[in-house]
Amino acid sequence: MRNKDARHNLVRRKRELRTIQVMIRMFCRRHHADSRIRLCQECAVLFDYAERRLDLCVFGDAKPTCANCSVHCYSAEKREQIRVVMKWAGPRMLFRYPLLAVFHLLDGRRPAPDLPVKQVRHSGRDPHSSGSRSP
């Protein structure tokens, strides 16, 4: 059962990356000239940034949608850019990419997991000792 959940979560992350890619591509095609074949430079940079953020997410495969996340890993500038893209592309996805849109809406209803506990490296010493050794 646990292996199935891990595969499902990995599929969700891949689908989220695909959703971001589709949204940015739709936005770029509509708002930026000469972007019929590939993304313009600004949108390509935004997508690369979003891809890196997704890869480095502290939640790993249990990652919630960004709107439900307790950790906002985007810089203020990039967060505003992606917000504008999603606000424009989101409603239009229902007509062009209905399955991605529905899955994105369903993923957005999932509760966000608790922040993972950071593991501390142990140096071999007791952190509660005063530094002197007992005989």
Contacts in CASP RR format, 6 or more apart in sequence:
PFRMAT RR
TARGET T0000
AUTHOR 0000-0000-0000
METHOD contacts of the structure
MODEL  1
MRNKDARHNLVRRKRELRTIQVMIRMFCRRHHADSRIRLCQECAVLFDYA
ERRLDLCVFGDAKPTCANCSVHCYSAEKREQIRVVMKWAGPRMLFRYPLL
AVFHLLDGRRPAPDLPVKQVRHSGRDPHSSGSRSP
6 61 0 8 1.000
9 60 0 8 1.000
9 61 0 8 1.000
9 62 0 8 1.000
9 63 0 8 1.000
10 61 0 8 1.000
12 61 0 8 1.000
12 63 0 8 1.000
12 107 0 8 1.000
13 54 0 8 1.000
13 60 0 8 1.000
13 61 0 8 1.000
13 63 0 8 1.000
15 100 0 8 1.000
15 103 0 8 1.000
15 104 0 8 1.000
15 107 0 8 1.000
16 54 0 8 1.000
16 63 0 8 1.000
16 65 0 8 1.000
16 104 0 8 1.000
16 107 0 8 1.000
17 50 0 8 1.000
17 51 0 8 1.000
17 54 0 8 1.000
18 100 0 8 1.000
19 93 0 8 1.000
19 100 0 8 1.000
19 103 0 8 1.000
19 104 0 8 1.000
20 47 0 8 1.000
20 50 0 8 1.000
20 51 0 8 1.000
20 54 0 8 1.000
20 82 0 8 1.000
21 47 0 8 1.000
22 89 0 8 1.000
22 93 0 8 1.000
22 96 0 8 1.000
22 97 0 8 1.000
22 100 0 8 1.000
23 85 0 8 1.000
23 86 0 8 1.000
23 89 0 8 1.000
23 90 0 8 1.000
23 93 0 8 1.000
24 39 0 8 1.000
24 43 0 8 1.000
24 46 0 8 1.000
24 47 0 8 1.000
24 50 0 8 1.000
24 85 0 8 1.000
24 89 0 8 1.000
25 39 0 8 1.000
25 43 0 8 1.000
26 88 0 8 1.000
26 89 0 8 1.000
26 92 0 8 1.000
26 93 0 8 1.000
26 96 0 8 1.000
27 43 0 8 1.000
27 84 0 8 1.000
27 85 0 8 1.000
27 88 0 8 1.000
27 89 0 8 1.000
28 35 0 8 1.000
28 39 0 8 1.000
28 40 0 8 1.000
28 43 0 8 1.000
29 35 0 8 1.000
29 36 0 8 1.000
30 88 0 8 1.000
31 88 0 8 1.000
32 40 0 8 1.000
32 42 0 8 1.000
32 43 0 8 1.000
34 40 0 8 1.000
35 43 0 8 1.000
38 44 0 8 1.000
39 47 0 8 1.000
46 78 0 8 1.000
46 81 0 8 1.000
46 82 0 8 1.000
46 85 0 8 1.000
49 74 0 8 1.000
49 78 0 8 1.000
50 74 0 8 1.000
50 78 0 8 1.000
50 82 0 8 1.000
53 73 0 8 1.000
53 74 0 8 1.000
54 63 0 8 1.000
56 73 0 8 1.000
57 63 0 8 1.000
57 73 0 8 1.000
58 71 0 8 1.000
58 73 0 8 1.000
58 115 0 8 1.000
58 116 0 8 1.000
59 69 0 8 1.000
59 71 0 8 1.000
59 113 0 8 1.000
59 115 0 8 1.000
59 116 0 8 1.000
62 113 0 8 1.000
63 69 0 8 1.000
64 107 0 8 1.000
64 108 0 8 1.000
64 110 0 8 1.000
64 111 0 8 1.000
64 112 0 8 1.000
64 113 0 8 1.000
65 104 0 8 1.000
65 107 0 8 1.000
65 108 0 8 1.000
65 110 0 8 1.000
66 72 0 8 1.000
66 74 0 8 1.000
66 82 0 8 1.000
67 108 0 8 1.000
68 108 0 8 1.000
68 110 0 8 1.000
68 111 0 8 1.000
68 112 0 8 1.000
69 112 0 8 1.000
70 112 0 8 1.000
70 115 0 8 1.000
71 115 0 8 1.000
72 79 0 8 1.000
74 82 0 8 1.000
90 101 0 8 1.000
93 100 0 8 1.000
93 101 0 8 1.000
93 104 0 8 1.000
94 101 0 8 1.000
125 131 0 8 1.000
END
